[in-house]
Amino acid sequence: MKTIFWKTLFCNALLLCAVLLIVFGVTRSGADVNDKKPNEIVNDKNPNERKTLEMVFAIDTTGSMGGLIEGAKQRIWGIVNEVMQSESRPNVRIGLVAYRDLGDRYVTEVFPMTDNLDAVYTTLMDYRAEGGGDMPENVRRALADAVHKAGWSQQSDRIAQVVFLVGDAPPHTDYQGEPDTKATAIAARRKGMIVNAIQCGDISGTREVWQEIAQHGGGRYFAIPQDSGVVAIVTPYDEKLSALGNQIGGTYLAFGGAGVRAAARANHQAAEAKIAADAPSAAMADRAKNKAINSMSYAGDLLQSLENGTLKLDDVKPEELPEELRNLSPAERKQEIEKRQAQRRQIRAEIMQLSKDREEFIKKERAKSGVRNSFDSVVAEALKAQLAAKGFK
């Protein structure tokens, strides 16, 4: 009897342990997802359901602006990442207006608004500080093109639209037919836009005009050093993050018609090669993080479109699939996609962990050098306040 009693007790104990392990495992599994902080979760909401920040940088690209242009190349990814990691986690679309003066290679070059941030960045990488012999520049045309020709969406309460005019010289006032900067700033504000003005250096006559533009555009005026004030901090994590950014780019799968696939794949490969060859290491590290937090980081990518909910696999015709998936059975295709998505999630996790370590390193290094007005800090300051006023948390 004693033997039977102890055997029964032992079996019941084992059964109880098994039940507890199952319950704990299920609870822990759910908690692992929910315990993540909001800014660490990627692709948890359809991009069409989020708010959107649209911003245009109108940048003086004449000979004196080399420091600013290089600073922008260093920090544009970091600026975008900070916005995307805010509580509302908005989509970000960016446009560019490069401007010079009459007689230069161009007066303005407009790169229309897009959420393809690699296309924005490779365009920015091509900017060179050249031309601009006399002091004033064609600021009037630049601001007008930024407000009227950059491809803005129709205004709504889910979209914040922000312009940053960045330059060091006042506008030409002697050109016939060019719109007045004050009138353009007022028109922008009536459209629901915000116009900020960032002055580099201290050339006489610029400050008053920049302040007037910001005042009538409902934005902020900032004065920063001629060289942009951006301090690039190299960290022990940059090289690994850059490699992980390249690795996640290697998971790209173009889809669509044959011509669409070929063009998308060619554009992707060209951007990856250019950025890997020429981008500063700090920018590549910030870009890698963007690839981990941005659910619209690649144009025409099958895995991303399935993951963020903008596409269903059943809606893709067999002939529009990537070659790697076209000849698989539906079950095999699903299995292969899940395998590739798991690989991408693992890379993202590595990027996020290394990015945390990198940010701690940068925070300590910046504390040593003290606070300084810089291109990236004033843009971040303006966006934080202006997005909050628009209801972006």
N, C-alpha and C positions, 0 to 999 in steps of 0.2 A: 504493500500500500504506500509506504514511504517513497519507494522508487517511482511509482506512478505519479504521486503528488509532485515530486520534484521535477519529473519530466514535463508534466503539464505546466508547472510554473515557469520552467525554462522556456518552453515553446511560446507561452503567452508573452513573456518578456521580449523574446525575439520579434514577435508580431508587433508589439507596441513600438519597438525601436524602428521597425521598418516603416510603420505608419508615420511616426514623427519625422523620419528622414524625408519621406515623400512630401509631407506638408511643408517642412522647412525648405526643401529644395524648390517647390513651386513658389512659395512666398519670396524666397531670396531671388529667384529668377525674375519675378515681377519687380522687386525692389531694385535690382541692378539697372533696369531701364529708368525707373522713376527717380532714382537717387542722383542721376546725372544733373549737373547744373544746366540751366537753360542755354548758356553760351557754349556748351560742349556737345549739344545734341545737333546733329546735322540731318537735313532732309526729313524733318518730322512734320512738315506742313507743305501742302501744294503751293508752289510759288505764286499761283494765281490768287491765292487766298491772303497773301501778305501785303503789307504796305510797301511802297516803293519810294526810294530816294532817287531823284534825277538831278545830276549836277553837271555843270559845264565849267571848265577852266579855260578862260581866255588869257593866254600867256604871251607876253612880249618875248619874242625870240631873236631880238637884235643882239649885237655884239656884247653889250654890257651885262647880259642876262645869263651867262654861262653857269654861274653858281646856283641860281634858282632852278634852272633846267635840270642840272645834275641832282640837286636836292629833291626835286619832284620824282625823278627816276628812282631815287633811293627809297622814298617814303610813301608813294601812292598806294602800294598794296597794304601797308600798315594802316593808313587812313581808312581804307575800305573795310579792312578786317574789324577795326574798332566799331564802325557803324553796324556791320553785320552781326556782331556779338552783343549788341544792345538787346534789351528784353524783347522788343518787338521784332527783332531779326529781319529787317526789311530787305527786299531786293535792292540792288544798286545798279543804276544805269549811268554811264558817263559819256559826255561829249567833250571835244576839244576844239578850241579856236586858237591857232597860232597866228600872231600878227606882227607885222613890221611897218613899212611905210612905202609911199609911192617911190618908184625907182628901184626898190629891192626886188629880189626874185619873186616875191609874192607880197600882197598887202595883207590878205587873210587866207588861211587854209582851214576849212571847216571839216572836222571829223564828226559825223552825226552821232547822236545818242545811241548807245547799245549796252546790252548786258554782257557782251562778249569782252570781258576784261583783258584777255590776252591780246585781242585786237587793239584795244585802247593802249595797252602798255607798249606793244611793238611800234605803234604810231608815235608815242611819246619818246621811245628810244631813238627814233630818227631825228628828233628835234636837235638843231645845232644853233648856237648863238652866233649869228652873222648879220651883217648889214646895219642899216640905221645910222647913216652918216651924221645927219644933224640931230639935235637933241630931241625935239618932239617926235611922236610917232602917231600912226593913224588909229588912235584909241577909239575915236568915234565909230569907225567902221567895225572895229573888233567887237565893241560892246553891242552894236546893233546886230551883227551876225550871231553873237552868242544868244541874244534874246529872240531873234526872229528866224534863224536858219539852222538851229541845232537839232531839230527833230523832236521837240517836246511833245509829250502826251497831252491829251485833253485834261485840263485841270479837274481834280476831284479831291475829296477829303482823305483819300487813301494815298495820295501822291504829294510829296514835298519836292519843290523845284527850286534849286539854289544855283546862283552864278557866283563864281570867284573871278574877279578881274585882277590879274597879277602883272605888275609892271613897275618900271622905275621912272618913266618920263611922261610929261603931260601930253595932252592931245594937240595936234595941229588945229588951230582955230581959223586958219586961212584957206582951207580947202572948201570949195564950193560943192554943195549937194550932199555933204556928209551930215547925218543926223546929230543933233546936239546930245551930249552924254546925259545931261539932266533929263531931257525929254525921253530918252531911251530908258533910263532908270525908272521914271514915272510910269511909262508904258508897261515895263516888266512887272512892277508892283500891281498894277491894275489887272494883269493876267494871273496874279497869285504867286508870282515868283519873288524870291529874295535875292538882292544883289549885294554882295560883299566886295570890298575893295582892299587889296593887299599891296602896299607900297614897299618896294625894295629900295633901300638906300635913302638918300635925302636930297635928291635933285630939286632945285627950287621950282616952284609952280606946280608940283605934282600933288602935294599934300592937300591943298585946298580943293582941287578937282576930285580927288579920290574920296575925300570926306563928303563932298556934295553928292557924289554918285551913291555912296553907301546910305546917306541920309534919305535921299529920295527913293532909293531902292529897298528901303526897309531892312537894310543889313548892317554890317559892322565894318568899320575902318580899322585896319591894322598896319603898323609900321614894323618891318623886319629888316635885318641886315641885308646889304647888297648881295651877299653870297648865299642868302636864304636862311642862314642860321642853322641849317640841318647838320647834325653831328651823326655820322654813320658809326655805329658801334659794332665792331666785329666780335663775334662770340665763338666759343668752341663748338657750338651746335649748328652753325650755318652750313657747313659742308654736308653734314648728314641730312639736314632738312632739305637742302637742294637736291641731294640724291633721291630722297623720298618723293619730292615733287616730280622729278623726272620719272620715277617708278610708277607713280599714280597716273602720269600722262601716258605711260606705256600700256595702260589698260583700256585706252580709248577704243571704241567700236563705232565707226560711222554707219549710218543706215539711211535708207531712202532709195530713190532711183539711181541707176548706175552713175549718171552724171553728177547727181547731188552727192553721192557717196565719195566719188573720186575727188570732187572739189573740197568737201569737208575734210577728208583725210589729208589732202595736200596742204590745206590751210593750217590744220592742226600740227602737222609735222614741221612746217616752215616756222610757225610760232615757237614750238618747242626748241628747235635748233637755234633760232636767233636768240632766244632768252638764255638758253644754256651757254651760248658762246659769249654774249656781251653784257648780260645784266649783272649789276653788282651783287655780291654774295648776300648782303643783308636783304636786298629786294627779293632774291630767289628764296630765301628762307621765309619771308613774309608771304610770298606767292604760294609756297607749299602749304602754309596754313590756310590760305584762302581756298585751296583745292579741297581741304578737309571740312570747311564750314560752309562753303557756298554750293547750294544745290543747283545752281545754274552756271557752273564753272566752265563747262565745255559746250561749244556749239555743235549740235548734230550728233551727240553721243547717245547711243542706245541705252547703255547701262544707267546713265544719269536720268534719262527721260522715263525709264521704267521705275527707277527708285523714287523720283520726286512726284510721281503720279500724273505727269502730263501725257503719258502714253501707256497703252495696254498692249502687251505682246500679241494678243489675238488680232489687233487692228493693223499689224504690220504684215504686208504681203510677203510671201516667201522670197520673191525676187528682190525685195527691198532690204532683206536681211544682210548682215555682213557675211562674207564668204565662209568664215569660220563656223557659222551656225546654219547655213542654208541647207546643207545636205543631211542634217540631223533629224531624227524623229522628234515630234513635239515633246515627248518625255525627256529625250536626251538633250534637247535644246534648253528646256527649263532647267535641267540639272546643270548644264554648262554655264548658264547665266547666273544661277545661284552660286556656283563655285567662283566665278569671276567677281560677283558682288561681294562675296565673303573676303576675297583677296583684297579688294579695294577698301573694305571696312577695316581690315587689319592694318593696312598702310595708313589710313586716317588716324587710327588709334595711336600709332607710333608718332605720327606728326604732332598730334595734340599733346602728347606727353613731352616730347622734346621742345615744343613751343612753350610750354609752361616753364621748363627749366631755362630756356633762352630768355624769356621775359623777366624772370627773376634776376638773371645775370645783368640784363640791360638796366633794370630798375636800380640796381646797386651802383652800376657805373655812372648812370645819370645823376644819382645823388651826390657823387663825388664832384661832378662838374657844375652843379647848380642849375637852376631854371633859367632858360634863355628863350626869348621870343624867336620862333622859327616858323618856316612855312608849314610844316606838319602840325605844330602845336596850335597855331592860330586857326587853321582849317578845322582841326578837331574841336577846338573851343567853340567856334561858330556853329558847327553842325550840332553839337550837343545841345546848345541852347535853342537853336532854331527848329530842330526836330522835336524837342520837348514841347515847344510852343504849338507845334502842328499836331500834337497828340501822339507822337511816337515815343514809347517808353524806352 
